[in-house]
Amino acid sequence: MAFGAELNFVAGTDVMSDTAAKMQTTVDDMNVAKAAMLAEKDAFINAGIATFMNKTPVIIGAGGVGDVNEFHDLNTYRTPGIYHQNANVNCTVENNYPSKWAGVLIVEVSSAGYVYHTYSPRYTSQKIYRTSGGGGVFDVWQKIIQGQDLAASLPNLLPNSGRFCKDTADYFYLADEATDFLASNMSVYNGATVAQHSQFVHGADIATNDSENKKQETLDLQAKIGRTQHGIEFNILEVTAGAGTTSPYGNGYRAFMLTSSSIQVPEHITLIWYLKMVDGNSQMASSNLVFDDDVFSDPNRILTPADGWVLCKQEFSYPNNYGAGFSHYLEPGKKALIALPSLLSGHHANLPANTGMIISQK
């Protein structure tokens, strides 16, 4: 028995050794498999990181980066993406561009289906945006106010801003003297007449006693202004042309100027107003005149009633800091509306009748 037990013990030892060897082989195989899995995991993670780092952001993932074809209406761009417009000639009102400058359009879409457009015109630092809810129509383009825009958007913070100004020897002063009436600063010619049309604070309720036509014209102007001059009072004047000296640019008569003489300024300035033709055409006699698109306009350009309210800016950038007065030529008997922003935002009750044009230092 004892010998057999010893034999059994030896035999058992051989079995255990064999089992241990097999277990070691299994462990080695597992370690090899583990190493392979770790290597595969590392490769997967590294590939994932590389994919993530090189992944096109969601904002442009669906739409990609491409050119805006000249036949494409920006209203049709509702897929997330960054799109380039390379030619100014393609930037038309018909294609719903906010500027005549070529530039970059960024399209974002929210989970609720809202579409956000941001347009950055070339050669400027402007950013202009609009939205469309749930696949509906887009609202009007709005300019994002930046540092360089504050002079125009916050006129009440500038000492030389607001009312019509007249020149002295070397500097501007506000037209607050008793003799500085509207007629001496907005000169009329050839029998033209000027009458009060309406007055409103942008963003507040318009006067209820205005006629329906005046209400609509005021509402149209408020829509044109957008958010950029919220809270500023506007004085709207109606100018009726007489007859007399014809325009050097075609049919029409010199009706009024917004400065009665050349003005001298200490720095570059921009004069801002809004113009709307009621029942006839108008031409400008001026250089450095800028319309809505921030592009210098040909003085031969004709404005018609179909243009609606047009933002006009006169930039004085002459080397000697002189800016000549600019004339409006209207057809005989035809009317134009001119809207002039006032000096103090929201204080319409205390403003005299001759307040008007923003004059902002650049």
ZADRENLUM-689849 format. One record per residue (C-alpha): z negated, y negated, x; residue number from 1. Coordinates in nm, 2 decimals, always signed. Each point is the difference from the previous one (the first is absolute). Layout:
BEGIN
((Z Y X) NUM)
...
***
This chain:
BEGIN
((+0.00 +0.00 +0.00) 1)
((-0.10 -0.24 +0.27) 2)
((+0.32 +0.07 +0.20) 3)
((+0.21 -0.04 -0.31) 4)
((-0.18 -0.32 -0.08) 5)
((+0.08 -0.12 +0.35) 6)
((+0.36 +0.09 -0.05) 7)
((+0.00 -0.18 -0.33) 8)
((-0.16 -0.30 +0.17) 9)
((+0.27 -0.01 +0.27) 10)
((+0.27 +0.05 -0.26) 11)
((-0.16 -0.28 -0.21) 12)
((+0.00 -0.23 +0.31) 13)
((+0.37 +0.07 +0.04) 14)
((+0.07 -0.09 -0.36) 15)
((-0.20 -0.32 +0.03) 16)
((+0.18 -0.10 +0.32) 17)
((+0.33 +0.06 -0.17) 18)
((-0.11 -0.20 -0.30) 19)
((-0.12 -0.28 +0.22) 20)
((+0.33 -0.01 +0.19) 21)
((+0.19 -0.02 -0.33) 22)
((-0.23 -0.27 -0.12) 23)
((+0.06 -0.19 +0.32) 24)
((+0.37 +0.04 -0.05) 25)
((-0.04 -0.13 -0.35) 26)
((-0.20 -0.30 +0.12) 27)
((+0.27 -0.07 +0.26) 28)
((+0.26 +0.03 -0.26) 29)
((-0.20 -0.24 -0.22) 30)
((-0.04 -0.24 +0.28) 31)
((+0.37 +0.01 +0.07) 32)
((+0.07 -0.05 -0.37) 33)
((-0.26 -0.28 -0.01) 34)
((+0.16 -0.17 +0.29) 35)
((+0.34 +0.03 -0.16) 36)
((-0.15 -0.14 -0.33) 37)
((-0.16 -0.29 +0.19) 38)
((+0.33 -0.07 +0.18) 39)
((+0.18 +0.01 -0.33) 40)
((-0.26 -0.22 -0.16) 41)
((+0.02 -0.25 +0.29) 42)
((+0.38 +0.00 -0.03) 43)
((-0.03 -0.05 -0.37) 44)
((-0.24 -0.29 +0.04) 45)
((+0.20 -0.16 +0.27) 46)
((+0.31 +0.04 -0.20) 47)
((-0.18 -0.15 -0.30) 48)
((-0.13 -0.29 +0.20) 49)
((+0.35 -0.06 +0.14) 50)
((+0.14 +0.02 -0.35) 51)
((-0.26 -0.24 -0.13) 52)
((+0.04 -0.25 +0.29) 53)
((+0.38 +0.01 -0.04) 54)
((+0.00 +0.01 -0.38) 55)
((+0.18 -0.28 -0.18) 56)
((-0.26 -0.19 -0.20) 57)
((-0.01 +0.07 -0.37) 58)
((+0.12 -0.36 -0.07) 59)
((+0.34 +0.09 +0.15) 60)
((+0.00 +0.37 -0.03) 61)
((+0.20 +0.03 -0.32) 62)
((+0.23 -0.29 +0.05) 63)
((+0.05 +0.01 +0.37) 64)
((+0.12 -0.29 +0.20) 65)
((+0.35 -0.13 -0.07) 66)
((+0.22 -0.29 -0.08) 67)
((+0.02 -0.17 -0.34) 68)
((+0.36 +0.03 -0.10) 69)
((+0.16 -0.33 -0.11) 70)
((+0.06 +0.15 -0.34) 71)
((-0.36 +0.10 -0.06) 72)
((-0.22 -0.20 -0.23) 73)
((-0.36 -0.02 +0.13) 74)
((-0.12 +0.08 -0.35) 75)
((+0.14 +0.35 +0.05) 76)
((-0.23 +0.07 +0.31) 77)
((-0.29 +0.19 -0.15) 78)
((-0.03 +0.27 +0.26) 79)
((-0.26 -0.05 +0.28) 80)
((+0.17 -0.11 +0.31) 81)
((+0.08 -0.27 +0.25) 82)
((+0.35 -0.14 -0.04) 83)
((+0.19 -0.25 +0.21) 84)
((+0.25 -0.27 -0.12) 85)
((+0.21 -0.11 +0.29) 86)
((+0.23 -0.26 -0.15) 87)
((-0.10 -0.33 -0.15) 88)
((+0.31 +0.00 -0.22) 89)
((-0.13 +0.30 -0.19) 90)
((-0.33 -0.17 -0.10) 91)
((+0.10 -0.14 -0.34) 92)
((-0.18 -0.09 -0.31) 93)
((+0.21 +0.26 -0.18) 94)
((-0.15 +0.26 +0.22) 95)
((-0.35 -0.13 -0.07) 96)
((-0.08 -0.12 +0.36) 97)
((-0.28 -0.25 +0.04) 98)
((+0.17 -0.16 +0.30) 99)
((+0.35 -0.06 +0.13) 100)
((-0.12 +0.13 +0.34) 101)
((+0.06 +0.36 +0.09) 102)
((-0.32 +0.19 +0.07) 103)
((-0.22 +0.31 -0.07) 104)
((-0.10 +0.14 -0.34) 105)
((-0.31 +0.23 -0.02) 106)
((-0.03 +0.20 -0.32) 107)
((-0.33 +0.16 -0.09) 108)
((-0.08 +0.20 -0.31) 109)
((-0.35 +0.07 -0.14) 110)
((-0.12 +0.32 -0.16) 111)
((+0.03 -0.18 -0.34) 112)
((+0.37 -0.07 +0.06) 113)
((-0.04 -0.37 +0.09) 114)
((+0.27 -0.12 +0.24) 115)
((-0.09 -0.26 +0.26) 116)
((+0.27 -0.19 +0.19) 117)
((-0.07 -0.21 +0.32) 118)
((+0.29 -0.19 +0.15) 119)
((-0.01 -0.16 +0.35) 120)
((+0.30 -0.23 +0.06) 121)
((+0.14 -0.01 +0.35) 122)
((-0.07 -0.31 +0.21) 123)
((-0.31 -0.09 -0.19) 124)
((-0.36 +0.12 -0.03) 125)
((+0.01 +0.02 -0.37) 126)
((-0.10 +0.29 -0.21) 127)
((+0.10 +0.01 -0.37) 128)
((-0.11 +0.26 -0.25) 129)
((+0.04 +0.11 -0.36) 130)
((-0.11 +0.30 -0.21) 131)
((+0.13 +0.21 -0.28) 132)
((-0.23 +0.20 -0.23) 133)
((+0.08 +0.35 -0.10) 134)
((+0.37 -0.02 +0.08) 135)
((+0.04 -0.32 -0.21) 136)
((+0.16 -0.33 +0.10) 137)
((-0.11 -0.18 +0.31) 138)
((-0.20 -0.32 -0.02) 139)
((+0.11 -0.31 +0.19) 140)
((-0.01 -0.01 +0.38) 141)
((-0.32 -0.16 +0.13) 142)
((-0.04 -0.14 +0.35) 143)
((-0.31 +0.12 +0.19) 144)
((-0.18 -0.31 +0.12) 145)
((-0.05 +0.00 +0.37) 146)
((-0.14 -0.25 +0.25) 147)
((+0.32 -0.21 +0.03) 148)
((+0.02 -0.02 -0.38) 149)
((-0.34 -0.17 -0.04) 150)
((+0.13 -0.35 +0.05) 151)
((+0.21 +0.04 -0.31) 152)
((-0.24 +0.22 -0.21) 153)
((-0.31 -0.21 +0.06) 154)
((+0.13 -0.36 -0.01) 155)
((-0.34 -0.15 -0.10) 156)
((-0.13 +0.09 +0.34) 157)
((+0.25 -0.21 +0.18) 158)
((-0.05 -0.38 +0.04) 159)
((+0.37 -0.07 -0.02) 160)
((+0.08 +0.22 -0.30) 161)
((+0.06 -0.07 -0.36) 162)
((+0.12 -0.32 -0.13) 163)
((+0.32 -0.19 +0.07) 164)
((-0.04 -0.17 +0.33) 165)
((+0.16 -0.31 +0.16) 166)
((+0.04 -0.08 +0.36) 167)
((-0.19 -0.26 +0.20) 168)
((+0.06 -0.06 +0.37) 169)
((-0.10 +0.33 +0.14) 170)
((-0.16 +0.22 -0.26) 171)
((-0.01 +0.11 -0.36) 172)
((-0.25 -0.12 -0.25) 173)
((-0.06 +0.11 -0.35) 174)
((+0.16 -0.20 -0.28) 175)
((-0.32 -0.11 -0.15) 176)
((+0.05 -0.38 -0.01) 177)
((+0.07 -0.18 -0.32) 178)
((+0.35 -0.08 +0.10) 179)
((+0.09 +0.36 +0.09) 180)
((+0.14 +0.11 -0.34) 181)
((+0.23 +0.29 -0.06) 182)
((+0.31 -0.23 -0.02) 183)
((-0.05 -0.12 +0.36) 184)
((-0.02 +0.35 +0.13) 185)
((+0.24 +0.19 -0.22) 186)
((+0.28 -0.25 -0.02) 187)
((+0.25 +0.02 -0.28) 188)
((+0.36 -0.12 +0.01) 189)
((+0.30 -0.09 -0.22) 190)
((-0.19 -0.02 -0.32) 191)
((-0.19 +0.32 +0.03) 192)
((-0.33 +0.03 -0.19) 193)
((-0.32 +0.19 +0.06) 194)
((-0.23 +0.13 -0.27) 195)
((-0.31 +0.21 -0.01) 196)
((+0.08 +0.36 -0.10) 197)
((-0.33 +0.18 +0.03) 198)
((-0.30 +0.07 +0.22) 199)
((-0.19 +0.32 +0.06) 200)
((-0.24 +0.17 +0.24) 201)
((+0.15 +0.32 +0.12) 202)
((-0.19 +0.30 -0.13) 203)
((-0.15 -0.20 -0.29) 204)
((+0.12 -0.01 -0.36) 205)
((+0.29 -0.24 -0.05) 206)
((-0.03 -0.29 -0.24) 207)
((+0.02 +0.11 -0.36) 208)
((+0.16 -0.32 -0.12) 209)
((+0.31 +0.05 +0.21) 210)
((+0.32 +0.10 -0.18) 211)
((+0.11 +0.36 +0.01) 212)
((+0.28 -0.09 +0.25) 213)
((-0.25 -0.17 +0.23) 214)
((-0.24 +0.29 -0.03) 215)
((+0.27 +0.24 +0.11) 216)
((+0.12 -0.22 +0.29) 217)
((-0.36 -0.02 +0.11) 218)
((-0.05 +0.37 -0.03) 219)
((+0.31 +0.06 +0.20) 220)
((-0.13 -0.22 +0.27) 221)
((-0.33 +0.18 +0.01) 222)
((+0.18 +0.33 +0.03) 223)
((+0.21 -0.15 +0.28) 224)
((-0.31 -0.13 +0.19) 225)
((-0.18 +0.33 -0.02) 226)
((-0.33 +0.02 +0.17) 227)
((+0.07 -0.22 +0.30) 228)
((-0.12 -0.33 -0.15) 229)
((-0.25 +0.13 -0.26) 230)
((-0.23 -0.28 -0.13) 231)
((+0.22 -0.29 +0.12) 232)
((+0.10 -0.26 -0.25) 233)
((+0.37 -0.07 -0.06) 234)
((+0.15 -0.31 -0.14) 235)
((+0.35 +0.06 -0.15) 236)
((+0.24 -0.30 -0.04) 237)
((+0.33 -0.01 -0.18) 238)
((+0.27 -0.20 +0.16) 239)
((+0.31 -0.10 -0.19) 240)
((+0.30 -0.12 +0.21) 241)
((+0.18 -0.32 -0.07) 242)
((+0.34 -0.09 +0.14) 243)
((+0.12 -0.18 +0.31) 244)
((+0.06 +0.10 +0.36) 245)
((+0.15 +0.35 +0.01) 246)
((-0.13 +0.28 +0.22) 247)
((+0.17 +0.03 +0.34) 248)
((+0.01 +0.37 -0.06) 249)
((+0.18 +0.00 -0.34) 250)
((-0.05 -0.11 -0.36) 251)
((-0.33 -0.14 -0.09) 252)
((-0.21 -0.31 +0.05) 253)
((-0.29 -0.08 +0.23) 254)
((-0.29 +0.02 -0.24) 255)
((-0.32 +0.00 +0.21) 256)
((-0.16 +0.04 +0.34) 257)
((-0.35 +0.14 +0.07) 258)
((-0.06 -0.25 +0.28) 259)
((+0.12 -0.36 -0.03) 260)
((+0.06 -0.03 +0.37) 261)
((-0.02 +0.20 +0.32) 262)
((-0.35 +0.11 +0.08) 263)
((-0.17 +0.04 +0.34) 264)
((-0.25 +0.28 +0.05) 265)
((-0.25 +0.08 +0.28) 266)
((+0.10 +0.37 +0.00) 267)
((+0.25 +0.23 -0.16) 268)
((-0.05 +0.02 -0.38) 269)
((+0.14 +0.17 -0.30) 270)
((+0.05 -0.16 -0.34) 271)
((-0.01 +0.24 -0.29) 272)
((+0.11 -0.04 -0.36) 273)
((+0.17 +0.21 -0.28) 274)
((+0.33 -0.10 -0.16) 275)
((+0.17 +0.12 -0.32) 276)
((+0.32 -0.11 -0.15) 277)
((-0.01 -0.04 -0.38) 278)
((+0.35 -0.05 -0.12) 279)
((+0.22 -0.09 +0.30) 280)
((+0.05 +0.06 +0.37) 281)
((-0.17 -0.17 +0.30) 282)
((+0.09 -0.04 +0.37) 283)
((-0.22 -0.09 +0.29) 284)
((+0.08 -0.25 +0.27) 285)
((-0.23 +0.11 +0.28) 286)
((-0.03 +0.20 +0.31) 287)
((-0.28 +0.24 +0.08) 288)
((-0.03 +0.09 -0.37) 289)
((-0.14 +0.35 -0.07) 290)
((+0.01 +0.18 -0.32) 291)
((-0.17 +0.31 -0.13) 292)
((+0.13 +0.23 +0.27) 293)
((-0.14 -0.20 +0.29) 294)
((+0.36 -0.04 +0.13) 295)
((+0.13 -0.35 +0.08) 296)
((+0.25 -0.08 -0.27) 297)
((+0.33 -0.17 +0.01) 298)
((-0.04 -0.35 -0.15) 299)
((+0.31 +0.07 -0.20) 300)
((-0.18 +0.27 -0.20) 301)
((+0.00 -0.06 -0.37) 302)
((-0.29 +0.09 -0.22) 303)
((+0.07 +0.09 -0.36) 304)
((-0.22 +0.08 -0.31) 305)
((+0.05 +0.37 +0.07) 306)
((-0.19 -0.03 +0.32) 307)
((-0.32 -0.08 -0.19) 308)
((-0.29 -0.14 +0.19) 309)
((+0.08 -0.03 +0.38) 310)
((-0.26 -0.05 +0.27) 311)
((+0.12 -0.28 +0.23) 312)
((-0.14 -0.09 +0.34) 313)
((+0.10 -0.28 +0.23) 314)
((-0.10 +0.08 +0.35) 315)
((-0.02 -0.30 +0.23) 316)
((+0.06 +0.13 +0.35) 317)
((+0.20 -0.28 +0.17) 318)
((-0.09 -0.08 +0.36) 319)
((-0.11 -0.35 -0.09) 320)
((-0.20 +0.13 -0.30) 321)
((+0.20 -0.20 -0.25) 322)
((+0.12 +0.15 -0.32) 323)
((+0.26 -0.17 -0.22) 324)
((-0.04 -0.02 -0.37) 325)
((+0.19 +0.26 -0.20) 326)
((+0.21 -0.08 -0.31) 327)
((+0.06 +0.20 -0.31) 328)
((+0.35 -0.05 -0.16) 329)
((+0.02 +0.09 -0.37) 330)
((+0.29 -0.01 -0.24) 331)
((-0.01 -0.31 -0.23) 332)
((-0.25 +0.03 -0.28) 333)
((-0.13 +0.34 +0.12) 334)
((-0.36 +0.09 +0.04) 335)
((-0.20 +0.16 +0.28) 336)
((-0.37 +0.10 +0.01) 337)
((-0.20 -0.05 +0.32) 338)
((-0.35 +0.15 +0.03) 339)
((-0.23 -0.15 +0.26) 340)
((-0.32 +0.16 +0.11) 341)
((-0.30 -0.23 +0.02) 342)
((-0.26 -0.07 +0.26) 343)
((-0.32 +0.14 -0.14) 344)
((+0.01 +0.35 -0.16) 345)
((-0.12 +0.01 -0.35) 346)
((-0.11 -0.37 -0.03) 347)
((+0.28 -0.11 -0.23) 348)
((-0.22 -0.23 -0.20) 349)
((-0.07 -0.23 +0.30) 350)
((+0.35 -0.01 +0.14) 351)
((+0.22 -0.31 -0.05) 352)
((+0.36 +0.02 -0.11) 353)
((+0.14 -0.04 +0.35) 354)
((-0.15 +0.31 +0.15) 355)
((+0.25 +0.26 +0.09) 356)
((+0.16 +0.16 +0.29) 357)
((-0.18 +0.21 +0.25) 358)
((+0.05 -0.12 +0.35) 359)
((-0.14 +0.26 +0.24) 360)
((-0.02 -0.01 +0.38) 361)
((+0.16 +0.31 +0.16) 362)
***
